[in-house]
Amino acid sequence: MREHLIVSIRITIALLVITCGVYPALVWGIGQLAFNHQANGSLIVQNGRVIGSELIGQNFSDDRFFHPRPSAAGSDGYDGTASGGTNFGPTSKKLRDAVAKAVASYKETRTVDGIPADAVTASASGLDPHISPENALAQAPRVARANHIPVEVVRALVQARIEGRFIGIFGEPRVNVLLLNLDLLRHR
């Protein structure tokens, strides 16, 4: 019995060292060497100051900028500590009312035919940094007008920022709002 207990304790200690020390250190080291930007949050730094992350959406409401999709994360949206969608089902009256309100707000500031779905619905996390190319292109006239630049220039910025499907088959084409707005600032 004592011999089995000693073997069990040794195995527990060995597994503890491997799973709580060696393996995490190995994964961290590989991440830092091979994927440093991603392993450290895909942060965007300008003038020595972090202005955001490529992975977390931010609220842009000024007409000079492209707007992200609505956020259900926190009372003001885009709160990383309150990440999560509305969890309303497709038959939910609250969801219908929220989408109707977003559609009305969208129509107030834009003159386009049709409304991209991601312009009036929140993502599952409420923190999605991307919008569809259709959503970005629908916003192009407003952004061009507010920045006093030709709409063709703004559309070209959108086209240059479109990210394709992951390995050509997964997901949908998308545009990172923060990166697009930074391109816009550099162009002005």
Secondary structure, DSSP 4 states (H G I P E B T S, - for coil): -HHHHHHHHHHHHHHHHIIIIIHHHHHHHHHHHH-HHHHTT-EEEETTEEEEETTS-----STTS-------SSSSS--GGG-------TT-HHHHHHHHHHHHHHHHH---SS--GGGTS--SSS---EE-HHHHHHHHHHHHHHHTS-HHHHHHHHHHHEE--BTTTBS--EEEHHHHHHHHHHH-
